[in-house]
Amino acid sequence: MNNDEIQITWNYHNGTKHPNGIFLMKPHFYDPALRPSPYKIYKTLKGISLPLDRNPTSSTLKTISGVIGQNESDNLPDLQSLGRILYFSSGITKTISFVGLGEFEFRAASCTGALYHIEIYLVCGDIPGLEAGVYHFDPKEMKLDQLRKGDFRGVLVKATADENYVKHAPVILVYTDIFTRNSIKYGTREYRHTFWDCGTIIANTLAMCNSHHFRTKVIMGFLDNTVNSLLDLNQEKEVSIALIPIGKANPTGAKEPTKIETLNLPTEPLSNYDYDDPEIAKIHLASSLTSPEQVLSWRSKNTSIQSYKSSTNGVVLEPKISEISRETPIETVIIKRGSTRKFSRESISFQQLSTIIHYSTRGVCIDFLQKYGDSIIDMYFIVNSVENLEPGTYYFDKKRNYLELLKEGIFRNEAMHLGLDQDIPGDGSVCVFFMTNLEKILAKLENRGYRAAQIEASILGGRFYLAAYSQNVGATGLTFYDDEVTEFFSPHSKDKNTMFMIVLGKK
Ligand SMILES: Cc1cc2nc3c(=O)[nH]c(=O)nc-3n(C[C@H](O)[C@H](O)[C@H](O)COP(=O)(O)O)c2cc1C
């Protein structure tokens, strides 16, 4: 299967559309009482305790919108800062008891079904407090398990075809997905959740790295098999999704070993279910990259999509600009964040909405976008109740920081329906749909373009969560009826596909 056989992506995407996608027709049963363990436990490794410092640092709005440029910072991570980055990305932030189901540990970032199928690994040279090695982050015990001893960063430099940020990074995080932990509930649609739930975590990681002034970039183009082998993954069950190099030091002198030994380290079962979805395996394989030349050519594609000229019927955003540094710190927001289960139908202010949109959308430093501020995602809004803003549907013109009015009217019932007939989008103040022109993206980035579009949308969605909570606005990710969303915003959105959805509002 090749990356250019894009029919495979279309089959997957169309086959997992709500309500009638053929892959969603397969009967399956999930008993929440038999929820898979959300922790990967290595049976024989002792682990190194991570320090946990939850003290607040920088303002959320600053950390989600800023970027550390080429020569702006030579701050380097140590064990202390890594503990913070990992905890505020994927650590346990609260425990809630549910009758009949027991205690659930909730994490720093939102995750479909609270199934927590994304794992984080760390590949580093010698850094203060931690020797060179390959590690797995255990959020349950707040520790790092050492899988390999020695400097293996050279493997990742090679796997990313000498990517500049990877080459200079003292530490590289690798995000993986254990499919069955989530597919047991969501079936084949799980592969979308791979990126949704990885993206919300990455939004936190990027913000935390900014708060420490570490240079970062999201890397989506890499040799899948090499990275998976380095992490000793059982690739039928768990695969690498994204890399994040952290910090800028001298280029790594680490040599690529001639052979990566298989470890087969024993773990507790990755999930209590042993069903591997063939359609997920198929699209993942078809979007894998297999040679350094392919990685290089993938990342060199020009992803810019013709800019659209919006009409003059709309409003310019009015975000908070002054004293942004004094806004709620990122750590405080992450601790208090949670998905809002019930909205009150009260209005949020236009300034709150403007601030959330403005600071969430400044840019994502990611390998398939040529420069910070570029994007392959378009945003469409249903406004139910925002002070001083006509209810209706809107398109966000990022260049002008402008909401173009598409259709005036009250669309609470339609919103409710589009969000899979749940009350949440009807009761919320605003629904946001992150869309892309998948046809154009696949023409440029082939099957791996699907991963690219999903992850960028989800990182933006994760930022909306953070920005909302920083403005005392509630938020929740939501799932949706794909084609009906496209129809609803048509003709404007007629060639676009929804990648992610979030609802904002008062609790
Ligand atoms: C992409 C995405 C889609 C979601 N879809 C729904 C949904 O359709 N209905 C719902 O009630 N919650 C939905 N959620 C919320 C999750 O159930 C919630 O994140 C999870 O229970 C973890 O709780 P927390 O976000 O409060 O930490 C979604 C979350 C995400 C990230």
The ligand as a Tripos MOL2 file, in Angstrom:
@<TRIPOS>MOLECULE
LIG
   31    33     1     0     0
SMALL
NO_CHARGES

@<TRIPOS>ATOM
      1 C1        -12.7550   15.3170   20.2240 C.3       1 LIG1
      2 C2        -13.6680   15.0940   21.3690 C.ar      1 LIG1
      3 C3        -14.9680   14.6910   21.1440 C.ar      1 LIG1
      4 C4        -15.8430   14.5210   22.2110 C.ar      1 LIG1
      5 N1        -17.1440   14.1680   21.9540 N.ar      1 LIG1
      6 C5        -18.0320   14.1290   22.9750 C.ar      1 LIG1
      7 C6        -19.3970   13.8880   22.7010 C.ar      1 LIG1
      8 O1        -19.8020   13.6850   21.5560 O.2       1 LIG1
      9 N2        -20.2630   13.8980   23.7520 N.ar      1 LIG1
     10 C7        -19.8390   14.1300   25.0370 C.ar      1 LIG1
     11 O2        -20.6610   14.1460   25.9460 O.2       1 LIG1
     12 N3        -18.5240   14.3610   25.3140 N.ar      1 LIG1
     13 C8        -17.6200   14.3740   24.3200 C.ar      1 LIG1
     14 N4        -16.2880   14.6210   24.5850 N.ar      1 LIG1
     15 C9        -15.8430   14.8810   25.9690 C.3       1 LIG1
     16 C10       -15.1470   13.6720   26.5960 C.3       1 LIG1
     17 O3        -16.1120   12.7410   26.9960 O.3       1 LIG1
     18 C11       -14.2820   14.1190   27.7790 C.3       1 LIG1
     19 O4        -13.1900   14.8270   27.2690 O.3       1 LIG1
     20 C12       -13.7880   12.9670   28.6060 C.3       1 LIG1
     21 O5        -14.8230   12.3830   29.3360 O.3       1 LIG1
     22 C13       -12.6900   13.4200   29.5630 C.3       1 LIG1
     23 O6        -13.1840   14.3820   30.4600 O.3       1 LIG1
     24 P1        -12.6010   15.8220   30.6230 P.3       1 LIG1
     25 O7        -12.5240   16.4640   29.2850 O.co2     1 LIG1
     26 O8        -13.5880   16.5030   31.5440 O.co2     1 LIG1
     27 O9        -11.2450   15.7130   31.2340 O.co2     1 LIG1
     28 C14       -15.3870   14.7480   23.5400 C.ar      1 LIG1
     29 C15       -14.0520   15.1060   23.7710 C.ar      1 LIG1
     30 C16       -13.1990   15.2660   22.6960 C.ar      1 LIG1
     31 C17       -11.7760   15.6540   22.9520 C.3       1 LIG1
@<TRIPOS>BOND
     1     1     2 1
     2     2     3 ar
     3     2    30 ar
     4     3     4 ar
     5     4     5 ar
     6     4    28 ar
     7     5     6 ar
     8     6     7 ar
     9     6    13 1
    10     7     8 2
    11     7     9 ar
    12     9    10 ar
    13    10    11 2
    14    10    12 ar
    15    12    13 ar
    16    13    14 ar
    17    14    15 1
    18    14    28 ar
    19    15    16 1
    20    16    17 1
    21    16    18 1
    22    18    19 1
    23    18    20 1
    24    20    21 1
    25    20    22 1
    26    22    23 1
    27    23    24 1
    28    24    25 2
    29    24    26 1
    30    24    27 1
    31    28    29 ar
    32    29    30 ar
    33    30    31 1
@<TRIPOS>SUBSTRUCTURE
     1 LIG1         1 GROUP 0 **** ****
